[in-house]
Amino acid sequence: MALNPTDSVTEGFLPAAARLGLAVTLLTDQPEAHERAYGYGRRDHAFPALDIVPCDVRDFAEVISRIAADGRPDAVFTNSDHLQTQAALAAEYFGLPGKDWRAALRTKNKAELRRALAAASPDAASPDAARPDATAPTGPDWSADPAWSAAPVWSAELATGQEPATLAGLDAPYPCVVKPREGVASEDVVLVADADELVRRCVEIRARRPGAGLVVEEFLDGELRTLETLGDGRTLHVLGGFRTELSPPPHFIEERLHLLPAPPPQPQTDQVLAQLRALGVGFGVCHTEYVVQGDRARLIEVNYRGIGDQCDLVLAELLGIPLFEYILRTHLGEPLPDDLGARTDGRVRMEYVLADRAGRLASAPPASVTERDGVRLDYRPLRGVGEEHPLHHTNRDFLGVLRATGTDQGRIDAAVAQFLAAHRWEIV
């Protein structure tokens, strides 16, 4: 199930399905875009065993009906942030392995995420009410260490239908962050300084997203990291993590990511894993973002799907494992090995070239792949020369992505600096 075509699907999951010998039916509300992406209809198109079927994939009942018309499948899968609950419900309907739909919903809905974590806190009156679902992996008692919750994150919700003016008297810890309740990719996520700006920003967001639910949250200052996990409902593997650098406030755009050396840093990793278990997260792949404050890990959000923006492609390459095949195999009901056999010596820097203004891209370097001094540089344009765009303050402002990989971080950083100095991106 998919919305628009993504690199994760085009270069990751569909090739993996082909290597596994699987016939794939792609349900999507954008069939023409996928047909163009794969050269669909040509004899030599990329995935011969692919059937693209139009479907309102945001409606789980329509998804189930469309699948049922073709007979019971072997697996139902999506990597879309927006479709996890629908896919989980469809898998459950057909009696297939999958994520618990409640865990998918509570991670997608950022207000429900905060409520679930607060209820699961060891200090809560009835923590068992938010214990992991039956599909979550077993492990040590998640509440044994009270530090797992790392202090609840203050939050408030502006529900669908509520007017932004009701937030004027909110006793918020300014500066704070306002974001769409079911948002993604830092779209319409902004730091606000006071109550007046909070109301004003909410009005602006609602103008772009009529009636959307919004969340106001405590601003978590500190080093931003990610944790990438893969589980089969029994075992939960830590694939790795990234350190993320953001653009200056008030917006939160990812500018670069560095792979954190293995093993993952402690005690924050164990704290994040405990919180994931409390949310019922443990099946398939998951991308979690958190902030380090001293020895505490404080969750920003849990994305119950793989990390995007080509980081998953690079992660598979550096770990030296069939990552996309493993993910698909879990949804086919196959257990993961106890040891994935992943390498630990790889390093990467993901550098995103950002537009700093609206306008037409007049010049930019072409795609290129070079290798020198043990560093591989893979540059891919994300916007064509001649294209004109507004400024979004999200990853839609990416002009290109530079993937720098090797085993020596110093050489990687030097190679990136040389590449950026040698090329120009001109917007007029």
N, C-alpha and C positions, 0 to 999 in steps of 0.2 A: 504494500500500500504506500502511495507516495502522493505528494502535491507536485511541486515543481521538480525538474531534474536536479540532482546534486552530484558533486564529485564522489561522495561516499557511495552512492548507488551505482553511478556510471562506471567508476574505476575500482570500486571495492566489492559491493555485494553481488552485482550481476555477473562479473567475471568469476567470483567465487562459486556462485550457483552453477555456472557453466562447468567449472572444474569438477564440481560434485556430481555432474550429470543430471541436474534437476531441470525440469521444465517449469518455467515461471509464468504465472499470470499476474500482470501488473495492473492493479486497480488504481485509477487516478482521475482527478477532476480536470487534469490538463493533458489529455492524450496527445494533442498535436505537438506540444513542447517535447514530450518524450519521443515521439516519432522522429522529430528533427534531430534530437540528441543522439539517437542510435542509428540514424540512416534507415529507419524502419520502412519497409516496403521495397527496398532494393534487394537483389539476390545476395549481395555481399554484406548485408547489414550485420552489425556487431554481434547480435545475440539471436541466432536462428530459433532457439527454443523459447522465445519470448512472445507472449500474447498480451498486447496492450488493450485494456478494456475500460471504457468510460464508466465512471461511478462517482457518486457523491460520497467520497471517502470520509467526510466529517460526520456523516450520519451512520452510526453503528448498525442500525436496523437495515439500512439500504445495503451496507457492506455484507451483512449476513445473508440477505436475500440474494444478492448477486453471486456470492460464493456458492450458496446452496443450489442455484440453478445449474451449476457445472459439476455438482457432486462434491463429496467430502474431500478436502485437500489433505496433504501430509503435514502442512505447517502454514501458519499465518504470521507474517512478519512485516514490520515497518521500522525504518530508522528515523522517521519524521517525528520531531518534537511534538507536533500537533495531533498526531494520530495514535499515540501509544494506548490510550484508554480504549479507543475503538478497536484496535487490533487485539488487545487483551480480551475484550468482551467477545469478539468473534472467535478467538481461539478457544475460550471457555465454552462457548455455545457448541462448538464441534468436538469438544472433549479432547483438545490438543494441548500440548505443553505451551506455556506462555507466562507472561507476567500477570500477577494478580491485578485486576482492573482497579481495585481500591488503591493499591500502591501507585499505579500509574496516574490515577486522578489526583491523589494527594501530593504528588511531586509536581505535577503540571500546574495545579492551582496553588499559587504562592501563599495565599491567605490560609488555605487548608494545611499547607506544609508547616507554617508557623504554629497553627493550632495543634497539629499532631505531635510536633516536637515538644511543645509545652506540656501536653497531656502525658507524653511518654517520659518526661523528666523524672528522675528518681525522687524529686521533691514533691511530685504531684500526688494527690490523694489516692488515685487509683491508677497506677502506671500500667497495670495489666490491660486496661481498656485499649491501649494503643500499642500492645505488643505486636511483633511482626506477624504477618499472615502465615498460613501454613506452608506457603511456598518459599518462605525466606529460609536461607541456610542456617543451620545450627551453629553454635559457637559459644564462647564464654558468656556468662551472665552479663548482658548489656548494661545492667544497672549497678554492677559491682563497683564501678568507679564513678562517683558523682561528677567528676570533671568531664565526663563524656559530653554533657550538655553545654559546657563552657559558657554558662550563663545564658538564659533565654534572650533571643533577639527581640527587642521591642518592635511591635508592628500594629498597624490598624488597617481596616479595610473600608474602602469606599465601594459599596456594593452596586451592582447594576440597578439603575433607577434612582440612586441617591444623588443629590446635588452636591457639587464640589463645595458650595458655600457652607455645608454642614461641618467642614473640616476647620473652619476659621477658629474655633475655640479648642482645637485639639491640643492636648498637653503632650506635644511631641518633643523628643530630644534633638533640637536643631543644632547643626544642619542635619537633615535627614534625606532619605531617598524616596522618590515616588516612581512607581513602575506599573505597567499593565499586569493584572493578576495572572493572566495566562500568556504573558509576553515571551519573546525569544530574541536573541542576538542583540541585546541592549537597546532594542528599539523603544523609544519614548521613555527611557530610564534617565532620570535627571536628579541632580543634587539641588535641594532647595534650602535657602538660608533662614526663612521665617514663615509665619503663617500666611502672610499676604502672598508671598511667592508660591507657597504650596497651593493655595486656591487657584492662583493664576495659571500655574503649570497644569493643574488638573483640568481646568477649562480648556486649555490648548490641546491636551491629549484627547479629551472627549470630542473635540471638534474633528480630530482625525479618526477617532475610534468611537463613534456614537454609542453611548450606553455602556461602554466597556467597564468591567470591574477593575478597580485600581487598588494597589497596596502601598501604604506608607510605612517605611521601615527605618530603623536605626541605621545610621551610616557606620559601616564597619571599616575602620581605618587600619591598614597594615598590609603586609605582603600577601598578594593574591596567589593562591595555588589551586591546582586541580588534582583530583584523584580519579584515575580511570580503572574501572573494575569490570570483571566478567564472571558470572556465576551460572550454575545450572540448577539452583534450588537446593543443592547439597554442599557444594564447595564454592567459595567466593575468592577468586584470584585478584590480586592487585597487579594490574598491567604496568602501572607507572604513574607518574604525575608530572605536571608542568608548573613552572613559575611564570606568571603572566604579568606583563607591563601594560598599563592602561594609559590612554590619553588623559590630559589634565581635566579636572572637573570643570563644568558641571556634568559633562557627558562621560560615558564609560565605554570607550572603544578599545578593543584589544589591538595593541600595536606590535607586540612581539611576545613569543613564548620560548622558554628554554626547558628542555627535558631535565627533570631533577635526577641526579645520579641515584642508582639503586644501591642499597635497599631504600624504600621510602622513608622519609623523616619521621621520627617518633618524638613525643607521644601523639602527635596530631593525627597520624594515619589511623591509629587504633580508635581515636575519638570519632573520626569521620565514619569508620566502619560501624561503630556502635550506633551512631545516629542513623545510618542507612538501615541497619537491622530493625531499629525501632520504627522506621517508616515502612518496613516490609519489602525493602529493595534487596534483591539478591538473585534475580533471574535475568540472564542475558547481559547486555553491555550497559554501562551507566557512566555518565560524565558528571562529576560533582565539583562545584566551586566553593572554596572556603577561604577565609582570611585567618592568618596567623597573628595572634595577639599573645605574646609571651609564649607559654607552653600550652595555649589553648587554641583549638580549631573551632571557628564559628562559621557555620554554614551560610553561604549566600543563596545558593540554589542547587537543586538536584535535577539534572536532565537525564531522564530515564531512556537514554539512547547513546550512541557513540559520539565522541567529540567530533566536531566538524571542521570546516575551513582547511581541509587537507591534512590536519593533524593526525587523523586516524590512519591515513595512507602512509604517512611517515612513521608512525608508531609501529605498524605492521612490518615495515621495512627494517627498522632498527632492532626490533625484538627478534626478527628472523623466524617468526611463526606464522602459520596460516590463520591470521586473526579473523578475517571475514568468514572463512570456512568454519572456524570454531563457533562464531556467533550464530551462524545459520544452523549448525549441528545441534546447538542447545534447543533451538525451536523445533527441531525434528525429534527431540526427545533423547538425544544421545548425551551421555555423561561426559563431562570434561575430564581430561587426565589430571591426576593429582599434581603433576609437574608439567607445565606447558613447554618447558625447555627453552625459555626465552633468554636471549643474550642480555647482558647487563653493562656492556662497555660502550654502547652507542650514545652519541650526543647529538642534539639538534637545536637549531635556532630557526624559528618561524618568524620571518620579518614581513609585515604587511605594509605595503606602500599606500598611504592614505591620501585622498583628495583633501585639500585644505580650503577649497572654495567650490561653489557651483560653476558650471560652465562646460565647455567642449574640450575634450582631451585632444590637444593639437599634436603632441608627439610623445612617444614612449618607447622603450626598448621592446624588441620582439622576444618571443619565448626562446630560452636557451638552456642548455645543460653543459656544464664544464666541470672538470675534476683536476685538482692541483693540490699538491702537498697534503694528500690525505683528506681533502675536503671536497665534497660534491655539492655544487650549486645548481639548483633546479629552479629557474624563474619561469613563472606562468602569468601572462597577462589575464586580468579579470575584467577589464573594460577595453573595448576596441578603440583605436584611434579614430576620431571623428564623432564619437558618441558624446551626447550632451546630457548632463544629469544635474539635478539639484543636489544640495548638500544634505545628507540624511542624518549625520551624527550616529551612524551605525556601521556594521561591516559592509553595508551596501556602498560605502565610500571607498572600499578597497579598489585600488587601481591594478594591483598585482600582488603576488605572493612569492617570496623567495624562501625556498627550503634549503637550508644549509646543514649537511650531515657529515659526521665523521666520528672520531674518538677523542679529539683534543679540542676542548672548548675555546681555548685561546686562539688556535688557528681558525676555528669556525668564525669567531667574532671578527678577526682581522679580515677574513675573506668577505664577510658581509659588508664591512665598512668600505672595502675597496670596490665592491660591486656598486654600492649606493653612490659612491663618489664619482664613479665612471659613467653613470647614466642619469638622464634627466626625464622627468615627467612634467609636461607643460600643459596647463589648463588656461584657456582664454575665454 
